[in-house]
Amino acid sequence: MTKKRNSVRAWVESLPASGRHSFTTSEAVRVLGGSLPAVRAALRRVAATGWIVSPYRGFHLVVPPEYRRLGCLPADQLVPLLMEHLGEPYYAGLLSAAEYYGAAHQRPQAFQVMLRKSRRPLACGRVRVRFHRRSDLQAMPVREFNTPRGVIRVATPEVTALELVGYARACGGLENVATVLQELTEAIDPARLAEVAARCPMAWIQRCGWLLEKVGAGDAARGLAAVVRAASPPWIRLVREKRAAGSEFDRKWRIIVNDSIEVDQ
């Protein structure tokens, strides 16, 4: 058993030199030989040293010394490797995407990722990942950012702006969303924002436009205003959970302004 454990560790330690940072249990059995129970036992012993971690059944990450205290690879390195293993399209979104464009007012407790279907939150060492469902995510434009172990797909600033509004509950509420939008506006292209809006629910467009104007980014909202003007959609409440009685009406965005939004400076 000691010989098997040592051979597994030697193989694991050799992977980064060849550009590999993950592997599966079945691959380890195929490369190293031996029975599945014996290889699993050897992998558990190697994992006890901190060299590997398994964030998903049958899937293992090689953890270099600089990340041992984290107990995992950072989320921006973990997510692309895991999604490649699962064969699932994805992109980093919401507050996590906003950070890539300099809007880091409030870092989320968990790294936020968009998927086509629901998936339970992931915990790996001290790393937390929370998944959010968007069935048409493959139609959304993304950008790629380099990481020490590859690239990660990230929603564009325009997609991020609209999704922050659409998934406001997951982003600390509309007040926090407004603050993040204020920091995000320099990265937003108004024409691209209007293009992306065509693929989003009208309520997202109305609230996003209203919030952009609220934070002084009226130029970025012009294309959204044209969309709303052409569609003449039903009136909506700014905050769905609150009553509309006694509220003001914003005719441009067809929004019942049933809450006051304060933006942190």
Rosetta blueprint (number, residue, H / E / L):
1 M L
2 T H
3 K H
4 K H
5 R H
6 N H
7 S H
8 V H
9 R H
10 A H
11 W H
12 V H
13 E H
14 S H
15 L L
16 P H
17 A H
18 S H
19 G L
20 R L
21 H L
22 S E
23 F E
24 T E
25 T H
26 S H
27 E H
28 A H
29 V H
30 R H
31 V H
32 L H
33 G L
34 G L
35 S L
36 L H
37 P H
38 A H
39 V H
40 R H
41 A H
42 A H
43 L H
44 R H
45 R H
46 V H
47 A H
48 A H
49 T L
50 G L
51 W L
52 I E
53 V E
54 S E
55 P E
56 Y E
57 R L
58 G L
59 F E
60 H E
61 L E
62 V E
63 V L
64 P L
65 P H
66 E H
67 Y H
68 R L
69 R L
70 L L
71 G L
72 C L
73 L L
74 P L
75 A H
76 D H
77 Q H
78 L H
79 V H
80 P H
81 L H
82 L H
83 M H
84 E H
85 H H
86 L H
87 G L
88 E L
89 P L
90 Y L
91 Y E
92 A E
93 G L
94 L H
95 L H
96 S H
97 A H
98 A H
99 E H
100 Y H
101 Y L
102 G L
103 A L
104 A L
105 H L
106 Q L
107 R L
108 P L
109 Q L
110 A L
111 F E
112 Q E
113 V E
114 M E
115 L E
116 R L
117 K L
118 S L
119 R L
120 R L
121 P L
122 L E
123 A E
124 C E
125 G L
126 R L
127 V E
128 R E
129 V E
130 R E
131 F E
132 H E
133 R E
134 R L
135 S L
136 D L
137 L H
138 Q H
139 A H
140 M L
141 P L
142 V E
143 R E
144 E E
145 F E
146 N E
147 T E
148 P L
149 R L
150 G E
151 V E
152 I E
153 R E
154 V E
155 A E
156 T L
157 P H
158 E H
159 V H
160 T H
161 A H
162 L H
163 E H
164 L H
165 V H
166 G H
167 Y L
168 A H
169 R H
170 A H
171 C H
172 G L
173 G L
174 L H
175 E H
176 N H
177 V H
178 A H
179 T H
180 V H
181 L H
182 Q H
183 E H
184 L H
185 T H
186 E H
187 A H
188 I L
189 D L
190 P H
191 A H
192 R H
193 L H
194 A H
195 E H
196 V H
197 A H
198 A L
199 R L
200 C L
201 P L
202 M H
203 A H
204 W H
205 I H
206 Q H
207 R H
208 C H
209 G H
210 W H
211 L H
212 L H
213 E H
214 K H
215 V L
216 G L
217 A L
218 G H
219 D H
220 A H
221 A H
222 R H
223 G H
224 L H
225 A H
226 A H
227 V H
228 V H
229 R H
230 A H
231 A H
232 S L
233 P L
234 P L
235 W L
236 I E
237 R E
238 L L
239 V L
240 R L
241 E L
242 K L
243 R L
244 A L
245 A L
246 G L
247 S L
248 E E
249 F E
250 D E
251 R L
252 K L
253 W L
254 R L
255 I E
256 I E
257 V E
258 N L
259 D L
260 S L
261 I L
262 E L
263 V L
264 D L
265 Q L
